[in-house]
Amino acid sequence: MDQYETRRARLLTSTRPLPSFEVVGADGPWLHRADGSHIFDGSSGLLCANVGQNSPKVRARIDEQFPRYTFGGAAVVQPHIGMELVDRLCRAVGRPDDSVALTTCGTLGVEVAVGLARNITRVRDGQQRRDILTSTLSYHGNSALTLGLAGNHARRPRPEDTLGLGPAFPAPYPPTHGHDGGRCDASCADEIAKEIDRRGAHNVAAILIEPVNGSTGGAYVPPDGFLRRVSDICRERGVLVIHDEVLTGLWRTGTPLASHHWQGCEPDMVILSKGLGAGYTGVGAVLVSPEIAPLIRHKDADPLPAMGTMATHPLMAAACLGVLDELEAIDMPAFTARGKRLGAALNALNGVGPVRDVRGLGFLYGMEVTQGALWPLMKAVEDRGVFLYPFTGAGHPTSEGLVVAPPLTSTDADIAFLVTALSEAVTALNRTP
Ligand SMILES: Cc1ncc(COP(=O)(O)O)c(C=O)c1O
């Protein structure tokens, strides 16, 4: 090991192979390498740098806040900037009357949503509902609770470390939910009804679900009508619906929320994170509908869960406002058309060389490849100037692929560059004996 590798080993982060290049600068979706070349960030970092890097709008907001005060939790100063963020955010996602809990990351957002769901249903019903039901092929964060709850195959804790938790119903996608070769449809939601009824609805506080799957399965999209049926099933049983839009929220799938692709599936709570901080700041936001939010302030409610020392941090709020400035400056018709072109170009690669399947929406796609092809393809794409993020274990230990999720501010030329690099890489692998 050379000196760099020795020092690197002491930084306890990902066990995945590291990029072979060093980044010395960044501008929008482009990373500047130490050797003077540029690389296109085709996965928005970890699916979060949604408005690119080095944004003048984000910087202006931080510069404006910095000299005012750089720390002030809601209990220390009047949280004007936090309130401004809440107003802007709720309007942006079409939920103008929601209440919002701000946290420091997506995982903590999920934890807070779980706590609020239990509290709300207890106050509403006068009795404890404890269970939170999740699907196979899901990811909800990296705390002990959220790892225990979720069904991510590769990150599942050892059985003795699951806190007795685990996924409760099959995700409505292959390969976890077979229909003897047939496709999943809205009736897959009936598995949820069965599971709630098996446990007794009075024991179930909420369903926690990603409306469009993120990096666990690689952008699987549920069948039409599925989410609406989930909502109907839950409403009939007094079970809350929580959408984890940590990854998909704020236009990643082409709409403000991924659930906006379908009618009649508005959740009781939504968790946002990655697209809100857009890589400029750690943040999580739990949006609570006006129908249930008053229960959180009820005299019988538990104290609000402390969102942490750094929640509602003024610089965090400033950065998020800058991100919303960026998002709201996007020419939406052009953006929608660009997303469709990206999807069409990727779908055209389905079946070519190692590509087994392409799925996704808007600016979020999963490209599943044959076993063993992932790392050679990553390298071939990187050699052509594009960084992409891998997914492994989409419900089966051997399934793997790439997440294609460029920054939402990418231009036509950027997308053309990404598609050309990926097509050439796939074709080159096709030729490799
Ligand atoms: C759907 C989903 N939920 C929760 C999380 C956890 O968010 P964070 O990494 O910010 O804690 C992630 C992160 O990838 C995610 O994709």
The ligand as an SDF file (V2000), in Angstrom:
LIG
                    3D

 16 16  0  0  0  0  0  0  0  0999 V2000
  -35.1700    5.9740   -0.7340 C   0  0  0  0  0  0  0  0  0  0  0  0
  -34.1370    6.3870    0.2740 C   0  0  0  0  0  0  0  0  0  0  0  0
  -34.4990    6.5780    1.5580 N   0  0  0  0  0  0  0  0  0  0  0  0
  -33.6150    6.9660    2.4940 C   0  0  0  0  0  0  0  0  0  0  0  0
  -32.2860    7.1760    2.1810 C   0  0  0  0  0  0  0  0  0  0  0  0
  -31.3200    7.6140    3.2380 C   0  0  0  0  0  0  0  0  0  0  0  0
  -30.9340    8.9370    3.0340 O   0  0  0  0  0  0  0  0  0  0  0  0
  -29.5310    9.4680    3.6130 P   0  0  0  0  0  0  0  0  0  0  0  0
  -28.4580    8.7620    2.9120 O   0  0  0  0  0  0  0  0  0  0  0  0
  -29.5610   10.9510    3.3300 O   0  0  0  0  0  0  0  0  0  0  0  0
  -29.5480    9.2340    5.0830 O   0  0  0  0  0  0  0  0  0  0  0  0
  -31.8640    6.9870    0.8580 C   0  0  0  0  0  0  0  0  0  0  0  0
  -30.4490    7.1760    0.4870 C   0  0  0  0  0  0  0  0  0  0  0  0
  -29.9560    6.7190   -0.5080 O   0  0  0  0  0  0  0  0  0  0  0  0
  -32.8040    6.5860   -0.1350 C   0  0  0  0  0  0  0  0  0  0  0  0
  -32.4480    6.3850   -1.4120 O   0  0  0  0  0  0  0  0  0  0  0  0
  1  2  1  0
  2  3  1  0
  2 15  2  0
  3  4  2  0
  4  5  1  0
  5  6  1  0
  5 12  2  0
  6  7  1  0
  7  8  1  0
  8  9  2  0
  8 10  1  0
  8 11  1  0
 12 13  1  0
 12 15  1  0
 13 14  2  0
 15 16  1  0
M  END
$$$$
